[in-house]
Amino acid sequence: MAETIVELKDVAKRYGALTAVKPLSLQLERGSFVALLGGSGSGKTTALKMINGLIAPDAGEVVIEGRPLADQSGPQLRRRIGYVFQEVGLFPHMTVAENIAVVPRLDGWTRAEREARVEELLALTALPADVGPRLPAALSGGQRQRVGVARALAARPSLMLMDEPFGALDPVTRDALGRDYRRLHEELRLTTLMVTHDVWEALLLADRILVMSEGKVLADAAPSTLLAGHADPRVRALMETPRRQAERVRALTGDGG
């Protein structure tokens, strides 16, 4: 039986009169790649931040690796969890190497250990070794995002949380980064929870998709299962989008197959 690394037990969050997340329960098994899919305001980012301890739930309980989140130190917890988001958030005054080594330095790694880890991660994320001494402003958007992934992996976390990690990139770079991250997920045996509003991204990268709307989960299944049909019309409409797009592309190319 697979080990549960994250468990949400009826967690809920309100902001005044707005209910961002209605009572939500889910389990995330070690080694899985799960996508939280939904539009703006669906509650997916709030759910992600409650797992990371950045937002406290108003009700329910978050359990990480068998321990309630409330019993764990927030800063120490976040050092054990990789977190990648769309804006990247690299420190502009620090070099790429220094950005990647932030958490290992806080954890007391020696300089030699940090330098070796930076070198390893530049190779893992397909970045040239000579970007280490550069400042983030000297890199392309795709390179900066790769640095963000490298930084999140620096302290060897087993859990990766990703909030629209590739959303600001052009389609070609986004596709390449998605495929490269999926390779890293497999190679490093990570557990990944990714927030996205992109149906294609969820279908092609995740093993399991949770469709969220108005703070609740409408569907929770494998991509192939969701594509085969669903009782909820909102989920069906969402899953029909890539099929319609594929049909339009085939029509443009004259491919009737």
One Martini backbone bead per residue (centre of mass of N, CA, C, O) as a GRO file, in nm:
protein
  257
    1MET     BB    1   0.096   0.037   0.023
    2ALA     BB    2   0.080   0.358  -0.010
    3GLU     BB    3   0.218   0.641   0.100
    4THR     BB    4   0.121   0.912   0.294
    5ILE     BB    5   0.224   1.259   0.277
    6VAL     BB    6  -0.067   1.396   0.231
    7GLU     BB    7  -0.334   1.542   0.443
    8LEU     BB    8  -0.674   1.636   0.412
    9LYS     BB    9  -0.912   1.739   0.679
   10ASP     BB   10  -1.158   1.934   0.626
   11VAL     BB   11  -1.061   2.186   0.487
   12ALA     BB   12  -1.095   2.549   0.543
   13LYS     BB   13  -1.160   2.881   0.376
   14ARG     BB   14  -1.193   3.226   0.469
   15TYR     BB   15  -1.288   3.567   0.334
   16GLY     BB   16  -1.513   3.651   0.498
   17ALA     BB   17  -1.771   3.594   0.272
   18LEU     BB   18  -1.554   3.417   0.143
   19THR     BB   19  -1.522   3.090   0.005
   20ALA     BB   20  -1.237   2.936  -0.095
   21VAL     BB   21  -1.262   2.663   0.091
   22LYS     BB   22  -1.417   2.384   0.117
   23PRO     BB   23  -1.451   2.104   0.254
   24LEU     BB   24  -1.135   1.925   0.233
   25SER     BB   25  -1.038   1.598   0.105
   26LEU     BB   26  -0.703   1.446   0.089
   27GLN     BB   27  -0.460   1.231  -0.076
   28LEU     BB   28  -0.097   1.201  -0.096
   29GLU     BB   29   0.112   1.002  -0.263
   30ARG     BB   30   0.399   0.868  -0.292
   31GLY     BB   31   0.508   0.960  -0.624
   32SER     BB   32   0.303   1.151  -0.714
   33PHE     BB   33   0.110   1.332  -0.979
   34VAL     BB   34  -0.071   1.625  -0.906
   35ALA     BB   35  -0.356   1.812  -1.021
   36LEU     BB   36  -0.482   2.141  -0.985
   37LEU     BB   37  -0.782   2.219  -1.154
   38GLY     BB   38  -0.859   2.563  -1.249
   39GLY     BB   39  -0.980   2.856  -1.209
   40SER     BB   40  -1.022   3.147  -1.099
   41GLY     BB   41  -1.129   3.104  -0.765
   42SER     BB   42  -1.128   2.777  -0.694
   43GLY     BB   43  -0.883   2.720  -0.452
   44LYS     BB   44  -0.600   2.596  -0.527
   45THR     BB   45  -0.389   2.792  -0.395
   46THR     BB   46  -0.497   2.777  -0.110
   47ALA     BB   47  -0.449   2.476  -0.073
   48LEU     BB   48  -0.144   2.485  -0.117
   49LYS     BB   49  -0.078   2.691   0.119
   50MET     BB   50  -0.181   2.504   0.347
   51ILE     BB   51   0.041   2.287   0.308
   52ASN     BB   52   0.283   2.512   0.354
   53GLY     BB   53   0.182   2.723   0.587
   54LEU     BB   54   0.089   3.013   0.463
   55ILE     BB   55  -0.202   2.906   0.539
   56ALA     BB   56  -0.461   2.898   0.764
   57PRO     BB   57  -0.703   2.712   0.856
   58ASP     BB   58  -1.034   2.730   0.986
   59ALA     BB   59  -1.053   2.419   0.920
   60GLY     BB   60  -0.915   2.144   1.006
   61GLU     BB   61  -0.644   1.924   0.870
   62VAL     BB   62  -0.289   1.906   0.831
   63VAL     BB   63  -0.083   1.635   0.699
   64ILE     BB   64   0.273   1.565   0.730
   65GLU     BB   65   0.417   1.280   0.747
   66GLY     BB   66   0.207   1.215   1.006
   67ARG     BB   67   0.200   1.528   1.083
   68PRO     BB   68   0.077   1.791   1.208
   69LEU     BB   69   0.115   2.109   1.111
   70ALA     BB   70   0.074   2.249   1.396
   71ASP     BB   71   0.346   2.079   1.510
   72GLN     BB   72   0.511   2.255   1.306
   73SER     BB   73   0.760   2.433   1.177
   74GLY     BB   74   0.734   2.645   0.927
   75PRO     BB   75   1.029   2.695   0.828
   76GLN     BB   76   1.117   2.395   0.838
   77LEU     BB   77   0.904   2.284   0.649
   78ARG     BB   78   0.978   2.466   0.394
   79ARG     BB   79   1.265   2.334   0.366
   80ARG     BB   80   1.124   2.038   0.289
   81ILE     BB   81   0.973   2.207   0.066
   82GLY     BB   82   0.908   2.248  -0.255
   83TYR     BB   83   0.877   2.579  -0.427
   84VAL     BB   84   0.688   2.676  -0.719
   85PHE     BB   85   0.644   2.977  -0.912
   86GLN     BB   86   0.574   3.198  -1.158
   87GLU     BB   87   0.766   3.447  -1.049
   88VAL     BB   88   0.997   3.278  -0.881
   89GLY     BB   89   1.171   3.481  -0.676
   90LEU     BB   90   1.441   3.587  -0.723
   91PHE     BB   91   1.732   3.720  -0.612
   92PRO     BB   92   1.871   3.991  -0.775
   93HIS     BB   93   2.154   4.021  -0.588
   94MET     BB   94   2.192   3.723  -0.663
   95THR     BB   95   2.316   3.460  -0.772
   96VAL     BB   96   2.238   3.165  -0.892
   97ALA     BB   97   2.397   2.999  -0.686
   98GLU     BB   98   2.286   3.150  -0.435
   99ASN     BB   99   1.989   3.086  -0.481
  100ILE     BB  100   2.012   2.773  -0.471
  101ALA     BB  101   2.173   2.784  -0.171
  102VAL     BB  102   1.988   2.894   0.052
  103VAL     BB  103   1.887   2.645   0.215
  104PRO     BB  104   2.157   2.501   0.269
  105ARG     BB  105   2.271   2.740   0.429
  106LEU     BB  106   2.050   2.738   0.654
  107ASP     BB  107   2.128   2.419   0.713
  108GLY     BB  108   2.465   2.411   0.722
  109TRP     BB  109   2.619   2.385   0.480
  110THR     BB  110   2.886   2.362   0.319
  111ARG     BB  111   3.050   2.502   0.066
  112ALA     BB  112   3.115   2.239  -0.086
  113GLU     BB  113   2.825   2.127  -0.081
  114ARG     BB  114   2.692   2.362  -0.231
  115GLU     BB  115   2.861   2.355  -0.491
  116ALA     BB  116   2.787   2.063  -0.569
  117ARG     BB  117   2.479   2.106  -0.582
  118VAL     BB  118   2.473   2.322  -0.798
  119GLU     BB  119   2.608   2.159  -1.019
  120GLU     BB  120   2.398   1.931  -1.021
  121LEU     BB  121   2.141   2.115  -1.081
  122LEU     BB  122   2.224   2.236  -1.347
  123ALA     BB  123   2.224   1.964  -1.492
  124LEU     BB  124   1.933   1.865  -1.424
  125THR     BB  125   1.808   2.156  -1.554
  126ALA     BB  126   1.964   2.235  -1.819
  127LEU     BB  127   2.212   2.418  -1.730
  128PRO     BB  128   2.466   2.603  -1.761
  129ALA     BB  129   2.749   2.633  -1.570
  130ASP     BB  130   2.791   2.957  -1.636
  131VAL     BB  131   2.533   3.074  -1.463
  132GLY     BB  132   2.614   3.090  -1.163
  133PRO     BB  133   2.750   3.399  -1.164
  134ARG     BB  134   2.489   3.509  -1.241
  135LEU     BB  135   2.227   3.711  -1.280
  136PRO     BB  136   1.892   3.688  -1.336
  137ALA     BB  137   1.875   3.925  -1.553
  138ALA     BB  138   2.064   3.748  -1.765
  139LEU     BB  139   1.814   3.575  -1.810
  140SER     BB  140   1.579   3.392  -1.915
  141GLY     BB  141   1.272   3.286  -1.837
  142GLY     BB  142   1.338   2.981  -1.855
  143GLN     BB  143   1.595   2.991  -1.681
  144ARG     BB  144   1.466   3.104  -1.424
  145GLN     BB  145   1.275   2.864  -1.384
  146ARG     BB  146   1.499   2.654  -1.351
  147VAL     BB  147   1.617   2.785  -1.100
  148GLY     BB  148   1.362   2.748  -0.930
  149VAL     BB  149   1.374   2.441  -0.935
  150ALA     BB  150   1.656   2.409  -0.818
  151ARG     BB  151   1.600   2.550  -0.550
  152ALA     BB  152   1.369   2.353  -0.458
  153LEU     BB  153   1.587   2.096  -0.472
  154ALA     BB  154   1.842   2.151  -0.292
  155ALA     BB  155   1.735   1.992  -0.007
  156ARG     BB  156   1.591   1.727  -0.087
  157PRO     BB  157   1.296   1.699  -0.144
  158SER     BB  158   0.989   1.503  -0.164
  159LEU     BB  159   0.816   1.772  -0.188
  160MET     BB  160   0.624   1.936  -0.452
  161LEU     BB  161   0.521   2.273  -0.506
  162MET     BB  162   0.308   2.406  -0.780
  163ASP     BB  163   0.240   2.745  -0.912
  164GLU     BB  164   0.221   2.803  -1.215
  165PRO     BB  165   0.529   2.746  -1.326
  166PHE     BB  166   0.470   2.798  -1.671
  167GLY     BB  167   0.263   3.041  -1.743
  168ALA     BB  168   0.482   3.280  -1.855
  169LEU     BB  169   0.549   3.108  -2.098
  170ASP     BB  170   0.619   2.995  -2.380
  171PRO     BB  171   0.514   2.713  -2.539
  172VAL     BB  172   0.793   2.581  -2.590
  173THR     BB  173   0.916   2.622  -2.307
  174ARG     BB  174   0.687   2.493  -2.149
  175ASP     BB  175   0.710   2.210  -2.268
  176ALA     BB  176   1.006   2.155  -2.194
  177LEU     BB  177   0.977   2.196  -1.886
  178GLY     BB  178   0.761   1.986  -1.835
  179ARG     BB  179   0.925   1.740  -1.934
  180ASP     BB  180   1.169   1.784  -1.746
  181TYR     BB  181   1.014   1.765  -1.480
  182ARG     BB  182   0.901   1.483  -1.516
  183ARG     BB  183   1.177   1.352  -1.518
  184LEU     BB  184   1.256   1.442  -1.230
  185HIS     BB  185   1.026   1.309  -1.082
  186GLU     BB  186   1.124   1.023  -1.153
  187GLU     BB  187   1.431   1.030  -1.083
  188LEU     BB  188   1.371   1.155  -0.769
  189ARG     BB  189   1.105   1.060  -0.642
  190LEU     BB  190   0.865   1.248  -0.636
  191THR     BB  191   0.619   1.470  -0.498
  192THR     BB  192   0.346   1.623  -0.686
  193LEU     BB  193   0.187   1.953  -0.666
  194MET     BB  194  -0.014   2.110  -0.923
  195VAL     BB  195  -0.102   2.423  -1.029
  196THR     BB  196  -0.367   2.472  -1.281
  197HIS     BB  197  -0.546   2.602  -1.588
  198ASP     BB  198  -0.420   2.381  -1.780
  199VAL     BB  199  -0.530   2.110  -1.937
  200TRP     BB  200  -0.289   2.001  -2.091
  201GLU     BB  201  -0.090   1.998  -1.856
  202ALA     BB  202  -0.247   1.800  -1.679
  203LEU     BB  203  -0.269   1.561  -1.882
  204LEU     BB  204   0.054   1.533  -1.951
  205LEU     BB  205   0.174   1.523  -1.637
  206ALA     BB  206  -0.043   1.383  -1.478
  207ASP     BB  207  -0.195   1.108  -1.290
  208ARG     BB  208  -0.378   1.324  -1.133
  209ILE     BB  209  -0.704   1.494  -1.116
  210LEU     BB  210  -0.823   1.799  -0.969
  211VAL     BB  211  -1.132   1.950  -0.994
  212MET     BB  212  -1.195   2.297  -0.943
  213SER     BB  213  -1.481   2.478  -0.784
  214GLU     BB  214  -1.572   2.694  -0.559
  215GLY     BB  215  -1.388   2.525  -0.332
  216LYS     BB  216  -1.428   2.245  -0.490
  217VAL     BB  217  -1.443   1.908  -0.574
  218LEU     BB  218  -1.556   1.754  -0.879
  219ALA     BB  219  -1.285   1.585  -0.943
  220ASP     BB  220  -1.108   1.247  -0.914
  221ALA     BB  221  -0.869   1.150  -1.159
  222ALA     BB  222  -0.761   1.022  -1.426
  223PRO     BB  223  -0.720   1.142  -1.734
  224SER     BB  224  -0.864   0.910  -1.891
  225THR     BB  225  -1.124   0.919  -1.724
  226LEU     BB  226  -1.206   1.214  -1.784
  227LEU     BB  227  -1.210   1.184  -2.100
  228ALA     BB  228  -1.450   0.964  -2.095
  229GLY     BB  229  -1.610   1.110  -1.862
  230HIS     BB  230  -1.870   1.306  -1.678
  231ALA     BB  231  -2.131   1.407  -1.478
  232ASP     BB  232  -2.015   1.684  -1.479
  233PRO     BB  233  -2.046   1.950  -1.695
  234ARG     BB  234  -1.785   2.109  -1.616
  235VAL     BB  235  -1.589   1.877  -1.668
  236ARG     BB  236  -1.666   1.811  -1.956
  237ALA     BB  237  -1.598   2.091  -2.075
  238LEU     BB  238  -1.299   2.085  -1.999
  239MET     BB  239  -1.227   1.809  -2.155
  240GLU     BB  240  -1.323   1.917  -2.445
  241THR     BB  241  -1.115   2.129  -2.522
  242PRO     BB  242  -0.872   1.959  -2.641
  243ARG     BB  243  -1.045   1.815  -2.852
  244ARG     BB  244  -1.128   2.065  -3.013
  245GLN     BB  245  -0.844   2.164  -3.077
  246ALA     BB  246  -0.750   1.911  -3.230
  247GLU     BB  247  -0.968   1.929  -3.454
  248ARG     BB  248  -0.878   2.207  -3.563
  249VAL     BB  249  -0.594   2.122  -3.644
  250ARG     BB  250  -0.677   1.897  -3.841
  251ALA     BB  251  -0.834   2.088  -4.029
  252LEU     BB  252  -0.587   2.269  -4.107
  253THR     BB  253  -0.412   2.007  -4.217
  254GLY     BB  254  -0.611   1.782  -4.346
  255ASP     BB  255  -0.648   1.569  -4.109
  256GLY     BB  256  -0.877   1.290  -4.084
  257GLY     BB  257  -0.736   1.081  -3.863
   0.00000   0.00000   0.00000
